[in-house]
Amino acid sequence: MTSQAEVYLQDFHRRRAGATRRAFGNLPARSTHAEYPSSYHALAKRVPNDGMSRTELDLACGDGPLLQILNDRRNAGTKLIGLDMSEGELSAARAVLPPDVRLINERAQELSLDTDSVDYVLSHMALMLMDDIEQVIREIRRVLREGGSFSAVVGRAFLTEEVGEVFLDVFKPIAKANLTHLPLGDARTRSETGWSELLQHCFVNVAFENIEIDWTPTPEQLWLDMLDTYDADRMSEATRAQFKGELLSAFAPMQREDGTLKTGWGLRLVQASAA
């Protein structure tokens, strides 16, 4: 059964395909170990670039930014597969990816891929939104070969620094008065403890790495990016106008000399090997 959350997500990504790429595709990312052109590159780095032939699956691939990075460096024997439940996102991906990248329109809970057929499963900013995450994990393990690798970038902190605190001070009362609850994902995907619990039966060598993304938008730029978020999208026009006005007013005294705000995103890289 398609849940209320999945119906909404499919509709959102039909109307706003590429939202995740727009948010993260051009922002440099860093960890304690390395710096990357983006969080997509940080995830792609989990696959060795050594010329060996592999099958690599991008789970919830969106409009294909991670697949583009993987495709740019693959050798002739590497197979790339992208899977997403949004036909809108896949249509956008088909427009930019070569025809030999296989794109599949289906849910992560019911993969059509053969058992033991994939060497690497990757996922960028998607697993924390999925229904029945335990079944998703089982399917990931089923399609992975023994010793295969699972890596995912998931959310950790939304709008860092004081900007995030001010954002929530404005958002919470507006959301409480105007938005119905939309259950998105499993709370366990928001912590290392939760991920350890989810992966313990099917995976070994579970490891975590924090990824920081610095972002210095103007208040207006930040607002435009908020239009690509689920909460702002679900607001009525009147509520959205109220939210924008209160948010820009609250941000005005926080602007630096160049007119920008100092904020960013905290992400978490989850890695494990198939037992």
Contacts in CASP RR format, 6 or more apart in sequence:
PFRMAT RR
TARGET T0000
AUTHOR 0000-0000-0000
METHOD contacts of the structure
MODEL  1
MTSQAEVYLQDFHRRRAGATRRAFGNLPARSTHAEYPSSYHALAKRVPND
GMSRTELDLACGDGPLLQILNDRRNAGTKLIGLDMSEGELSAARAVLPPD
VRLINERAQELSLDTDSVDYVLSHMALMLMDDIEQVIREIRRVLREGGSF
SAVVGRAFLTEEVGEVFLDVFKPIAKANLTHLPLGDARTRSETGWSELLQ
HCFVNVAFENIEIDWTPTPEQLWLDMLDTYDADRMSEATRAQFKGELLSA
FAPMQREDGTLKTGWGLRLVQASAA
2 10 0 8 1.000
3 131 0 8 1.000
3 183 0 8 1.000
4 182 0 8 1.000
4 183 0 8 1.000
5 129 0 8 1.000
5 131 0 8 1.000
5 182 0 8 1.000
5 183 0 8 1.000
5 184 0 8 1.000
5 185 0 8 1.000
6 85 0 8 1.000
6 107 0 8 1.000
6 131 0 8 1.000
8 182 0 8 1.000
8 230 0 8 1.000
8 234 0 8 1.000
9 85 0 8 1.000
9 86 0 8 1.000
9 129 0 8 1.000
9 184 0 8 1.000
9 230 0 8 1.000
10 85 0 8 1.000
10 86 0 8 1.000
12 19 0 8 1.000
12 230 0 8 1.000
12 233 0 8 1.000
13 19 0 8 1.000
13 62 0 8 1.000
13 84 0 8 1.000
13 86 0 8 1.000
13 88 0 8 1.000
13 89 0 8 1.000
14 86 0 8 1.000
14 87 0 8 1.000
14 88 0 8 1.000
16 228 0 8 1.000
16 233 0 8 1.000
17 62 0 8 1.000
17 63 0 8 1.000
17 86 0 8 1.000
17 88 0 8 1.000
17 89 0 8 1.000
17 91 0 8 1.000
17 92 0 8 1.000
18 62 0 8 1.000
18 63 0 8 1.000
18 89 0 8 1.000
18 92 0 8 1.000
19 228 0 8 1.000
20 62 0 8 1.000
20 65 0 8 1.000
20 124 0 8 1.000
20 125 0 8 1.000
20 126 0 8 1.000
21 62 0 8 1.000
21 63 0 8 1.000
21 64 0 8 1.000
21 65 0 8 1.000
22 225 0 8 1.000
22 228 0 8 1.000
23 225 0 8 1.000
23 228 0 8 1.000
24 38 0 8 1.000
24 39 0 8 1.000
24 40 0 8 1.000
24 124 0 8 1.000
24 125 0 8 1.000
24 213 0 8 1.000
24 265 0 8 1.000
25 38 0 8 1.000
25 39 0 8 1.000
25 40 0 8 1.000
25 65 0 8 1.000
26 38 0 8 1.000
27 38 0 8 1.000
27 39 0 8 1.000
27 213 0 8 1.000
27 214 0 8 1.000
27 215 0 8 1.000
27 265 0 8 1.000
28 35 0 8 1.000
28 36 0 8 1.000
28 37 0 8 1.000
28 38 0 8 1.000
28 213 0 8 1.000
28 214 0 8 1.000
29 35 0 8 1.000
29 36 0 8 1.000
29 37 0 8 1.000
29 38 0 8 1.000
29 39 0 8 1.000
29 41 0 8 1.000
29 42 0 8 1.000
29 211 0 8 1.000
29 212 0 8 1.000
29 213 0 8 1.000
29 267 0 8 1.000
30 36 0 8 1.000
30 211 0 8 1.000
30 212 0 8 1.000
30 213 0 8 1.000
30 214 0 8 1.000
31 42 0 8 1.000
31 209 0 8 1.000
31 210 0 8 1.000
31 211 0 8 1.000
31 212 0 8 1.000
31 269 0 8 1.000
32 209 0 8 1.000
32 210 0 8 1.000
33 209 0 8 1.000
34 42 0 8 1.000
34 45 0 8 1.000
36 42 0 8 1.000
36 45 0 8 1.000
38 65 0 8 1.000
39 124 0 8 1.000
39 125 0 8 1.000
39 153 0 8 1.000
39 211 0 8 1.000
39 213 0 8 1.000
39 267 0 8 1.000
40 65 0 8 1.000
40 66 0 8 1.000
40 69 0 8 1.000
40 124 0 8 1.000
41 69 0 8 1.000
42 153 0 8 1.000
42 211 0 8 1.000
42 269 0 8 1.000
43 66 0 8 1.000
43 122 0 8 1.000
43 124 0 8 1.000
43 151 0 8 1.000
43 152 0 8 1.000
43 153 0 8 1.000
43 269 0 8 1.000
44 66 0 8 1.000
44 69 0 8 1.000
44 70 0 8 1.000
44 122 0 8 1.000
46 120 0 8 1.000
46 122 0 8 1.000
46 149 0 8 1.000
46 151 0 8 1.000
46 269 0 8 1.000
46 271 0 8 1.000
47 54 0 8 1.000
47 56 0 8 1.000
47 70 0 8 1.000
47 120 0 8 1.000
47 122 0 8 1.000
47 149 0 8 1.000
49 73 0 8 1.000
51 75 0 8 1.000
51 78 0 8 1.000
52 75 0 8 1.000
53 75 0 8 1.000
53 76 0 8 1.000
53 77 0 8 1.000
53 78 0 8 1.000
53 79 0 8 1.000
54 78 0 8 1.000
54 79 0 8 1.000
54 119 0 8 1.000
54 120 0 8 1.000
55 78 0 8 1.000
55 79 0 8 1.000
55 81 0 8 1.000
55 117 0 8 1.000
55 118 0 8 1.000
55 119 0 8 1.000
55 120 0 8 1.000
56 70 0 8 1.000
56 74 0 8 1.000
56 78 0 8 1.000
56 79 0 8 1.000
56 80 0 8 1.000
56 81 0 8 1.000
56 118 0 8 1.000
56 119 0 8 1.000
56 120 0 8 1.000
56 122 0 8 1.000
57 81 0 8 1.000
57 82 0 8 1.000
57 83 0 8 1.000
57 113 0 8 1.000
57 118 0 8 1.000
57 120 0 8 1.000
57 121 0 8 1.000
57 122 0 8 1.000
57 143 0 8 1.000
58 64 0 8 1.000
58 66 0 8 1.000
58 67 0 8 1.000
58 70 0 8 1.000
58 80 0 8 1.000
58 81 0 8 1.000
58 82 0 8 1.000
58 83 0 8 1.000
58 122 0 8 1.000
58 123 0 8 1.000
58 124 0 8 1.000
59 82 0 8 1.000
59 83 0 8 1.000
59 108 0 8 1.000
59 121 0 8 1.000
59 122 0 8 1.000
59 123 0 8 1.000
59 126 0 8 1.000
59 127 0 8 1.000
59 140 0 8 1.000
59 152 0 8 1.000
60 83 0 8 1.000
60 84 0 8 1.000
60 85 0 8 1.000
60 108 0 8 1.000
60 123 0 8 1.000
60 124 0 8 1.000
60 126 0 8 1.000
60 127 0 8 1.000
60 130 0 8 1.000
61 67 0 8 1.000
61 82 0 8 1.000
61 83 0 8 1.000
61 84 0 8 1.000
61 89 0 8 1.000
61 90 0 8 1.000
61 93 0 8 1.000
61 103 0 8 1.000
62 84 0 8 1.000
62 86 0 8 1.000
62 89 0 8 1.000
62 90 0 8 1.000
62 92 0 8 1.000
62 93 0 8 1.000
63 89 0 8 1.000
63 92 0 8 1.000
63 93 0 8 1.000
63 96 0 8 1.000
64 82 0 8 1.000
64 89 0 8 1.000
64 92 0 8 1.000
64 93 0 8 1.000
64 96 0 8 1.000
64 97 0 8 1.000
65 124 0 8 1.000
66 122 0 8 1.000
66 124 0 8 1.000
67 80 0 8 1.000
67 82 0 8 1.000
67 93 0 8 1.000
67 97 0 8 1.000
67 101 0 8 1.000
68 96 0 8 1.000
68 97 0 8 1.000
70 78 0 8 1.000
70 80 0 8 1.000
71 80 0 8 1.000
71 97 0 8 1.000
71 98 0 8 1.000
71 101 0 8 1.000
74 80 0 8 1.000
79 102 0 8 1.000
80 100 0 8 1.000
80 101 0 8 1.000
80 102 0 8 1.000
81 101 0 8 1.000
81 102 0 8 1.000
81 103 0 8 1.000
81 104 0 8 1.000
81 113 0 8 1.000
81 118 0 8 1.000
82 93 0 8 1.000
82 101 0 8 1.000
82 102 0 8 1.000
82 103 0 8 1.000
82 104 0 8 1.000
83 103 0 8 1.000
83 104 0 8 1.000
83 105 0 8 1.000
83 106 0 8 1.000
83 108 0 8 1.000
83 111 0 8 1.000
84 90 0 8 1.000
84 93 0 8 1.000
84 103 0 8 1.000
84 104 0 8 1.000
84 105 0 8 1.000
85 105 0 8 1.000
85 106 0 8 1.000
85 107 0 8 1.000
85 108 0 8 1.000
86 105 0 8 1.000
87 105 0 8 1.000
90 103 0 8 1.000
90 105 0 8 1.000
93 103 0 8 1.000
94 103 0 8 1.000
97 103 0 8 1.000
104 112 0 8 1.000
104 113 0 8 1.000
106 112 0 8 1.000
108 130 0 8 1.000
108 136 0 8 1.000
108 139 0 8 1.000
108 140 0 8 1.000
109 130 0 8 1.000
109 131 0 8 1.000
109 132 0 8 1.000
109 135 0 8 1.000
109 136 0 8 1.000
109 139 0 8 1.000
110 139 0 8 1.000
111 139 0 8 1.000
111 142 0 8 1.000
111 143 0 8 1.000
113 143 0 8 1.000
114 143 0 8 1.000
115 142 0 8 1.000
115 143 0 8 1.000
116 142 0 8 1.000
116 143 0 8 1.000
116 144 0 8 1.000
116 145 0 8 1.000
116 146 0 8 1.000
117 143 0 8 1.000
117 145 0 8 1.000
118 143 0 8 1.000
118 144 0 8 1.000
118 145 0 8 1.000
118 148 0 8 1.000
119 144 0 8 1.000
119 145 0 8 1.000
119 148 0 8 1.000
119 149 0 8 1.000
120 148 0 8 1.000
120 149 0 8 1.000
120 150 0 8 1.000
120 151 0 8 1.000
121 140 0 8 1.000
121 143 0 8 1.000
121 144 0 8 1.000
121 149 0 8 1.000
121 150 0 8 1.000
121 151 0 8 1.000
122 151 0 8 1.000
122 152 0 8 1.000
123 151 0 8 1.000
123 152 0 8 1.000
123 153 0 8 1.000
124 152 0 8 1.000
124 153 0 8 1.000
125 153 0 8 1.000
125 154 0 8 1.000
125 155 0 8 1.000
125 267 0 8 1.000
126 152 0 8 1.000
127 133 0 8 1.000
127 136 0 8 1.000
127 152 0 8 1.000
127 154 0 8 1.000
127 189 0 8 1.000
128 154 0 8 1.000
128 155 0 8 1.000
128 184 0 8 1.000
128 185 0 8 1.000
128 186 0 8 1.000
128 189 0 8 1.000
128 190 0 8 1.000
129 184 0 8 1.000
129 185 0 8 1.000
130 136 0 8 1.000
130 185 0 8 1.000
130 186 0 8 1.000
131 185 0 8 1.000
133 185 0 8 1.000
133 186 0 8 1.000
133 188 0 8 1.000
133 189 0 8 1.000
133 198 0 8 1.000
134 186 0 8 1.000
134 198 0 8 1.000
137 198 0 8 1.000
137 199 0 8 1.000
137 202 0 8 1.000
138 202 0 8 1.000
140 150 0 8 1.000
140 202 0 8 1.000
141 150 0 8 1.000
141 202 0 8 1.000
141 203 0 8 1.000
141 274 0 8 1.000
141 275 0 8 1.000
144 150 0 8 1.000
144 274 0 8 1.000
145 274 0 8 1.000
146 274 0 8 1.000
146 275 0 8 1.000
147 273 0 8 1.000
147 274 0 8 1.000
147 275 0 8 1.000
148 273 0 8 1.000
148 274 0 8 1.000
149 271 0 8 1.000
149 272 0 8 1.000
149 273 0 8 1.000
149 274 0 8 1.000
150 199 0 8 1.000
150 203 0 8 1.000
150 270 0 8 1.000
150 271 0 8 1.000
150 272 0 8 1.000
150 273 0 8 1.000
150 274 0 8 1.000
151 269 0 8 1.000
151 270 0 8 1.000
151 271 0 8 1.000
151 272 0 8 1.000
152 269 0 8 1.000
152 270 0 8 1.000
153 211 0 8 1.000
153 267 0 8 1.000
153 268 0 8 1.000
153 269 0 8 1.000
153 270 0 8 1.000
154 189 0 8 1.000
154 190 0 8 1.000
154 267 0 8 1.000
154 268 0 8 1.000
154 270 0 8 1.000
155 190 0 8 1.000
155 265 0 8 1.000
155 266 0 8 1.000
155 267 0 8 1.000
155 268 0 8 1.000
156 190 0 8 1.000
156 210 0 8 1.000
156 266 0 8 1.000
156 267 0 8 1.000
156 268 0 8 1.000
157 265 0 8 1.000
157 266 0 8 1.000
158 164 0 8 1.000
158 265 0 8 1.000
158 266 0 8 1.000
159 167 0 8 1.000
159 263 0 8 1.000
159 264 0 8 1.000
159 265 0 8 1.000
160 212 0 8 1.000
160 263 0 8 1.000
160 264 0 8 1.000
160 265 0 8 1.000
160 266 0 8 1.000
161 262 0 8 1.000
161 263 0 8 1.000
161 264 0 8 1.000
162 254 0 8 1.000
163 222 0 8 1.000
163 251 0 8 1.000
163 254 0 8 1.000
163 261 0 8 1.000
163 262 0 8 1.000
163 263 0 8 1.000
163 264 0 8 1.000
164 263 0 8 1.000
166 250 0 8 1.000
166 251 0 8 1.000
166 254 0 8 1.000
167 247 0 8 1.000
169 250 0 8 1.000
170 243 0 8 1.000
170 246 0 8 1.000
170 247 0 8 1.000
170 250 0 8 1.000
171 231 0 8 1.000
171 243 0 8 1.000
171 247 0 8 1.000
174 235 0 8 1.000
174 239 0 8 1.000
174 242 0 8 1.000
174 243 0 8 1.000
174 246 0 8 1.000
175 231 0 8 1.000
178 235 0 8 1.000
178 236 0 8 1.000
178 239 0 8 1.000
179 231 0 8 1.000
179 234 0 8 1.000
179 235 0 8 1.000
182 230 0 8 1.000
182 234 0 8 1.000
184 230 0 8 1.000
186 198 0 8 1.000
188 194 0 8 1.000
188 195 0 8 1.000
188 197 0 8 1.000
188 198 0 8 1.000
189 195 0 8 1.000
189 198 0 8 1.000
192 208 0 8 1.000
192 268 0 8 1.000
195 206 0 8 1.000
195 208 0 8 1.000
195 270 0 8 1.000
196 206 0 8 1.000
199 206 0 8 1.000
199 270 0 8 1.000
199 272 0 8 1.000
200 206 0 8 1.000
202 274 0 8 1.000
202 275 0 8 1.000
203 272 0 8 1.000
203 273 0 8 1.000
203 274 0 8 1.000
203 275 0 8 1.000
204 272 0 8 1.000
204 273 0 8 1.000
204 275 0 8 1.000
205 271 0 8 1.000
205 272 0 8 1.000
205 273 0 8 1.000
206 270 0 8 1.000
206 271 0 8 1.000
206 272 0 8 1.000
207 270 0 8 1.000
207 271 0 8 1.000
207 272 0 8 1.000
208 268 0 8 1.000
208 269 0 8 1.000
208 270 0 8 1.000
208 271 0 8 1.000
209 268 0 8 1.000
209 269 0 8 1.000
209 271 0 8 1.000
210 266 0 8 1.000
210 267 0 8 1.000
210 268 0 8 1.000
210 269 0 8 1.000
211 266 0 8 1.000
211 267 0 8 1.000
211 268 0 8 1.000
211 269 0 8 1.000
212 264 0 8 1.000
212 265 0 8 1.000
212 266 0 8 1.000
212 267 0 8 1.000
213 264 0 8 1.000
213 265 0 8 1.000
213 266 0 8 1.000
213 267 0 8 1.000
214 264 0 8 1.000
215 263 0 8 1.000
215 264 0 8 1.000
215 265 0 8 1.000
216 260 0 8 1.000
216 261 0 8 1.000
216 262 0 8 1.000
216 263 0 8 1.000
217 225 0 8 1.000
217 260 0 8 1.000
217 261 0 8 1.000
217 263 0 8 1.000
218 255 0 8 1.000
218 259 0 8 1.000
218 260 0 8 1.000
218 261 0 8 1.000
219 247 0 8 1.000
219 248 0 8 1.000
219 251 0 8 1.000
219 252 0 8 1.000
219 255 0 8 1.000
219 261 0 8 1.000
220 248 0 8 1.000
222 251 0 8 1.000
222 261 0 8 1.000
222 263 0 8 1.000
223 244 0 8 1.000
223 247 0 8 1.000
223 248 0 8 1.000
226 232 0 8 1.000
226 247 0 8 1.000
227 233 0 8 1.000
232 240 0 8 1.000
232 243 0 8 1.000
235 243 0 8 1.000
251 261 0 8 1.000
254 261 0 8 1.000
255 261 0 8 1.000
256 262 0 8 1.000
END
